[in-house]
Amino acid sequence: MPAGPCYRCIFPEPPAPGSTPSCEEIGVLGAVPGVVGSLQAVEALKVILGIGEPLIGRLLQLDLERVELRIIGFDRRADCKTCQRIDQDSSRHATGIFIDVDIEPAELARRMNENGNLLLLDVREPWEWSVGRIGEPQLLPMGELEERIDSLDKSLELIVYCHHGTRSSMATEWLRARGFRALNLAGGIDRWSREIDPSVPRY
């Protein structure tokens, strides 16, 4: 993969959890992910095949409402912590060591059975919590995460989950940037219900 700047080089700090609405909350036009996904697939193929000019060091802004494209060039920041972690992970991968910030439902089930030193952190809303939950988690909605961060124990490994894994992925990134050992439950509680515990209601 060609070296280049990352998303955090141009936007160093992710927004505070809960400060921006998710697609689950405001909805999304079904065709939009298809358009963006196709563009991403083409970019991936260009890198794999070594053809064309990939969007490395350039941010593509796609305004489908007005059918406008804008490209913003930017450089890698020397103090970018995300790039530093990527470089470190690339080195570990080259030596057979790779760090993933996701945890699969089956792996979480195994670790829960072993009574490991971990804390399940549910970042959904209270009404979602009332529908169903995994084990005995701590409820800390995304919108309250920043102001209640002191309630979290840094000695524990956090397993963060939401409905489908989107919100919890953002929360995991935010927590790891602040020194917490946090993993995101891939697929969220919905996948947990489908693959591990069907007694957990789906919604």
ABEGO torsion letter per residue (X at the ends): XBBBBBAAAABABBBBBGABBBAAAAEBBAAAAAAAAAAAAAAAAAAAAGBEBBBBGBBBBBBAAAGBBBBBBBBBBAABAAAAAAAAAAAAAAAGBBBBABBBAAAAAAAAAAGBBBBBBBABBAAAAAAEBBEBBBBBBAAAAAAAAAABBAABBBBBBBAAGAAAAAAAAAAAAAGBBBBBBBGEAAAAAAAABAABBBX
